[in-house]
Amino acid sequence: MQFLRFTKYIALSAALGFLSSCNDFLDVNASPNAVLVAPASNVLVSAQTQMGFLMGSDIHRYTSLFVQQNAGQGGASVQTVNYDTYNISATDVNNLWRSNIYGGALADMQKLNEQTTGTSPAYSGIAKLMQAYTFSVTTDAFGDIPFTDALKFGENVKPVYDKSADVYTKLIPLIDDGIADLDKASALTPTTDDLIYGGALAKWKKFGNTLKLRLYLHYSNKLSATVNPGFATLLAKGPATFMQDNTDNFQLTFDAVAGKTNPINQFETSRLNNFFPSATLVELMNAKTDPRRPSYFTVYTATDGSFTGYRGVANGTGVNLSTNFSRINTFLRGARTGTGVQDYTGDAPIRMLTFAEYNFILAEYYLRTGDVVNAQAKLNAGVTASMQMAGVAATDITAYLGKLTPLTALSAQSLRTIIEEKYVANYGVAVEPWSDWRRTGYPALTPVSNGVLKQIPRILPYSDLERVANRENTPARTDLTTASVFWDPGL
């Protein structure tokens, strides 16, 4: 992982907003007056912005295509069409792995932690919680990853890979350390430079504890009643320990300014007709007359008047060059500014972990532990929170809840109900819907008939550049359909 020798520089340049050559950083003739440490507030802004872009760009597209929330369109040469047919290579993830994850978001978080851990732990606590989140989605997507030896910059440019189970074991103490830092006296505390919670440290602590619940839940799969004992221990601390409402959502809101809009909107703007809602998601919501559809999708009207409504793209059909479908709408792109297909503000948040998901986590936990009453209550609460985010009227929420199939003791139908509702609510959330499908088998997905693989991928390939630069430690990966994360039970 030779790029790690430059990550101090990457973090600094991102925080201060200038660009230069990596080689310049190593120039012994560099001015001794050059700025070597960026202000903590600048590094925090950089780290959060990079994390938000990470979770709304490549890793969102890959995983939302695999789990059939979105579908590729536009012809055989289009990237999303290739990914939709499972044609994703080690070269495709180079930028994601090196620039976005390790050399970008994680590097800035590490820089922030190192700068502030002794003097301003309010900042180091936030850095640790963001790192725990970013490492968690990275290991969920890639399996074994550099963790213990990662982010040591020039001290170790070829880190070993930790087993995904070991990464999870180390994430819990990292979260605990972050929360503990937030309770310490701090010389500096964030305010508006915290783009997620505006310096509200109590919200960061609730996020950290909710993230632990997500991690504990991943240990449960299929119809097993086995749950991680840490879940009950943490839950016993009381509901105030966790997210309380939608204002606690872990999300990053972007600007309605050209070049600063959210990455989903930027992709839609720059690559029109390449990315559409999947028929799998749209038809699931159509079958329930889901009132979130006007926020999620545009209405498609056939030119001959034969159809008006919500219509998704069948995954794997992207070579057809058709645009006769609904498009991604305001929930992921921001408010409408006109009637054209590109008329959006682009300031919709990139949602990473929400209050709605917290309730679905509890619903699944209670179902697995035999508490059907609480499972039903949390299922309803999750749907309600999701619909409130989408601007659904209270009367429509009540009507929808009244049509849900009541949960019973742990069964395929009850688990399916929870996961399908979570799948809909987590539209736009990267990785987690794919993780839920791998863990539980829901929603029931059919692999595309023209895929280069016979099954839906269960893991991402390792970076090609990483395999060259760190050949000694990077594991071989030849089959993307093999269960490669410790919690994935496989087919």
Protein Blocks (a to p, Z undefined) as FASTA:
>chain_A
ZZlmmmmmmmmmmmnopacdfklmmpmkbcfkbcfbdcfklmmmmmmmmmmmmmmmmmmm
mmmmmnopaccehijklmklmmmnopacfklmmmmmmmmmmmmmmmmmmmmmmmmmmmmm
mlmmmmmmmmmmmmmmmmmmnopadfklgonljmomcdcdddfklmmmmmmmmmmmmmmm
mmpccfbacfklmmknnopaklmmmmmmmmmmmmmmmmpgcjbfbdcfklmmmmmnojkl
pcfbfklpccddddfbehiacfklmmmmmmghkaccdfklmmmmmmnopaklmmmpccdd
dfklpagcdddddehilmnopabbcdddfklnopcfbjbfklcghlaccdfbdfklmmmm
mmmmmmmnopaklmmmmmmmmmmmmmmmnopafklmmmmmmmpccdddddfklmmmmmmm
mmmmmgoiahjlmmmmmmnopacddddfkbcbfbdcfbdcddfklmmmmmmlmccdfbfk
bcfbfklgbZZ
